[in-house]
Structure formats: structure tokens, C-alpha cells
Amino acid sequence: MAIPKIKSSAQTAKKSNATAGRKPAGKSLYSKADLEEIFRRFSIQRPEPKGELEHVNPFTLVVAVALSAQATDAGVNKATRALFAVADTPQKMLDLGEERIREYIKTIGLYRNKAKNVVALSEKLITDFGGEVPRTREELITLPGVGRKTANVVLSMAFGQATMAVDTHIFRIANRLLLAPGKTPDEVEHRLMKIIPDQYLYHAHHWLILHGRYVCKARKPECERCVIADLCRSPEKTWDIPAPLVELPPQIIGAEAAS
């Protein structure tokens, strides 16, 4: 029986300190074969990964993603369930008004400014896009409160386009694993889009987000639960034996674990 190779905390700290001041080279440390295997395993573990923001149509998805900045998906879902029950179109949101929108989302950080953005983006959708959510990144980022990350999420989840929405989880994973190191989300997005095998690209951003949220956590990676532990090049890694590669139970949207 193989004995797991476990790195001591001292070894990990020493290695982490040695690399802490080193600038990312920008090049992935993984071979093409490594990348194929990493995403093959993710595809077996989660064949149909889903975004965890609840929504009923492209408009409510835009609103939910815009509200999720500096907030958890679980927190946004809790606030938007009641909001979307009464306002699931731009016109209904305008009819609701900024003050009432604030009441629905007041448990979310920066809720006052976000309520203004929801009203403004609803107005723009009506005046510039006939009340429909546009299907291009260039048009989406003209909406108030919508940046490149939000646009990429909408293009993927609402319109089935293969994009890479780099949130805090993906940014951390790409740099921690030395998968696609970069100083900015745009750099990481560009590098991930270049290295991820085409057949896995559509689901890749969800796989990486969920891996970062539930396994490779911000405070303390749970390496013993990682299905790519043997392939991982992170200096923070504490375990070399991959977790059993089995399909996980159907994902429960909104059941966000602490990270």
C-alpha cells in the first residue's frame, strides 16, 4: 500500500516563502498531457457543473451577477429570490423603483450603489436593446455595473458561449497552482483560454470556481480531497495522493460552503 507523501508545515512554509517574492513567469507549469488529465478528471467529478447564482432568465442573471460583486452567491440568492418573484424583466424592475429594490437587497454589501446600477442597467436595456439582454461582450459591458467578468458569466450561462469568467476563486487557483499565473484577471483569462483543451473549455470556468470554493479553499487548501493532488505543482501542496475519482452527487444550487 502506497504511503501518502505529506509535506510538513515547515517545508510548505519554506517553499512558500521562497516563491512569495518571485514574480509569476506567466507560463503554465503543466504539459499538454497534464492539462488534458486535469480537466478530464474534473469532467468525471462534475459532468454538468452549474453556476450557483439563482436566476430565471438572462435579465435576472445579469442582475444577480452584478449584485454578487464582493458578496457570496448564497447571500445574493437569499436576497434575490423575493426580488425576482416580483421583478423578472427590465420594465418590472423600473416599475419597482430604486427605493424598493434597496429593501430587497439591503443584506448585500454596497446595496445602495448596486440598487442604482440595477435601475440604470434596466433603463439602458429598454432604451438601447429593446428590453433584451445583448449577446456580445462589447454590448454587455456598456451596461452599468457590468464588467468583463459579469459579461463572461452571462455569455456562458445564458447564451452557451465558451468564456472564462475570472472571479476571486479562479484568480487564486490559476496563480496558486501555477496553472496560468498572472497579475490581473485579464492576464489570467487570456492564459487560461490558451491552455485549456478545447473539448473542456465550455465547463472549465465552473470546474475551477467549484474546485476553488469547495476544495482548494482560500484559507487552507484541502489537498487530501483533491482529485488532481498528484498533478498539482503548487508550492502550498500538502498531499500527493489524488482523492478517489468519482462523480459527485447532483449539485445543489446555492448550497455554498465556507471558503
N, C-alpha and C positions, 0 to 999 in steps of 0.2 A: 504493500500500500504506500502510495506516494506521501511523503511528509510535506505539508504546505510550507513554502518558503515565506517566512514572516519577517519583515524588516522591523528592527527596533525603532522606538520613537527617536532615539539619539541619531540613528542612521538617517532616518527620514528628515529630521531637523537639520542635520549636517548637509544633506544633499539639497534640501530646500534653500538653506542659506546660501549655498554655493551658487545656486541658479537665480536667487532673488534679484541680484543686481544685473543679471545678464539680459540683454535685450533679445526678444524673440527674433530668430533668424528669418521668420516669415515662411519657412519651408516646412512642410509636414515631415515628421519622422517616420511615417508609415509607407510601406511599399504598396504598390497597386494590389498585390495579393492580400496584404494586411487589411486594406480598406474594404476589399470585397468581402472578406471574412467578418469584419466588424459589423458591417451593415446586413450581411446575411443572418448573423445571429440576432440582431435587433429585429429583423423581419420575422424570425421564428418566434421570438419572445412576444412581440406585439404585431400580429399580421395586419391589423386595421387600427392604427393609432388615431386618436382624435384629439382635437384641441379641447381644452376644458372650460372654455367660456361658453355659457349657455346663450343661445340665440335662436330666433325663429325665421330669419330671412337675412339677406345681405345687409340691409339697413341696420338691423339690430346688432349684427356682428360688428359693423363699423363702430357703432356707439359703444359696444362692450369693450372692444379692443382699445378705443380711445380712453375709456374710463379706467382701464387696467394699468395705466402708467403709474408706477410707484404704489401699486396695490396688488393684492393677491387675487387670483382668479376666483377663489372661494368667496372672498369678500365682495367682489364685483357681482358674482352670481346672486348672492343673497340680496343685494340692493336692486338688481335689475329685473328679478322675477316679477315683482309687482309693477315696476315701471313699464316693462314690455307688454304686460297684460292690458294696459290702457293706451299705450303709445308705441305701435309697431311700424309706423310709417313716418316719413318726414313731416307730413301735414299734421298728423295727430300729435307729434312731439311739439310742433309750433303751437298748436291749439292748447296744449298743456301749459306752456309758458315756463320761463326760467325759474320763477319762484317755486312753482310746484315741483319742477324737476329736481331742484335742490333738496326738497323734502324727501324725495325718494332715494337720493344718492348721498345723503349727508354723512353716512357711515364710511364713505370712501375718502381717502386723502385728497386734498386740493379740490374738494367737491364744488366750491363756488366757481372757480375758474373753469372746471370741467362742465358745469351746467351751462355756462356761457358758450363754450365751444359746441356743445350738443345743439343748442339753439342755432348758432351760426352755421354749423355744417348742415343742419336740416334746411335752413333758408337757402344755402348755396345749392344743395341737391335739387331743390324745387326750381330755383331761378335759372341755374346753369345746366342741369341734367334731367329736367322733366320729372323729378322725383325719383329717378332711378340711380342706383349706385354704379358709377363708371367702372369699366373693366380694364383700365390701364393704370399702371403705377403713376405715370405722369399726371393723369387727371385726379387720381385719388389723393395725391399729396397736396393738391390745391385746396382740399377741404380743411377747415380749421380744426386743429388738434390731431391731424393725421400726418404722421411722418412716414419714413420709408419702411420701418418695421411694421407699423399698422397696415400700410398698403400691401406689404408682402403677405401678411396673415390673411387679409381679405381676398387677395388674388388666389391664394391656395385653398382656403376653406370654403369660400363662396363660389369660386369660379374654376376650381380644379387645375390651377396652374402650378407648375413646379417652381417654388420660390424658397428662399432661405431667410426667414424672419429671425434676425439675431436679437434675442432678448438677453436678460442677465444670465440665464442658465446656459444658453448656447455660447455666449461670450466667454463665460468661465470655463466650460468644458473644452472649447477649442484651444484655449491657452493652457489650461491645467494639464490636459492630455498631450499637449504639443501636437495637436491634430491639424490645426490651421491657425497658428499664432498670429495675432495682430493687435495693434494698439487701439484700433477703433472698430465699432460694429461693422462699418462698411468694409474694412480690410478683411475681417473675419468672414463676412458674407461672400466676398469675392473669392477668397481662397477655398472656402468650403464648396462653392459652386463648381470650382475647377477640379477638385479631387474626389468628390463623391461619385461613385459609379452611377451611370445614367439610369439603370433599372431601379435604383433605390432612391433617386433624388426626390420624387414626389412626397414620400413619407419621412424623409430624412430629418427635417426640422422638428417634427413631432417626436421622433425617436430620441433625438438629442435633448430636447426640452424635458421629456419624461425621464430620461436617464439622469439628467441633472437634478430634477426635482425629487426623485424618489431613491436614487442610488448614490450618484456622485454629488452628494449634498455640499452646500457651500461651507458649512462649519466643519463637518467631518465626513469625508467620503466613506461609504460603507463598502469597502473593497471586497469583502468576503461575499457580498451579494451581487457582485458584478459578473456578467456573462463574458466580458472581454478582459478580465483581470490578467490573463496570460499574455495578451497582446498590448496592453496599456504601457505607454512609455512615460507616464507621469512620474516625476521625482517624488511625489507625495504618496505613491502607491505603497500599500502595506500588506498586500496579499497577491500571490501569483497563481493561485488555482481558480479557474473560472467557475462561477456558480452553475448549477445544472441548467442546461438549455431546454427549457420547457415553455410552452405557451402560457401566458398569464391569463387569469380569468378576465372576462369582458370588463373593459374599463368603465368605471362609474364616474360619469362627468361631474366635476365639481367636488369630488372627494379628495381634496388636496392635503397631502401630508406636510408636516412641518419640515422646512428645509433650512 
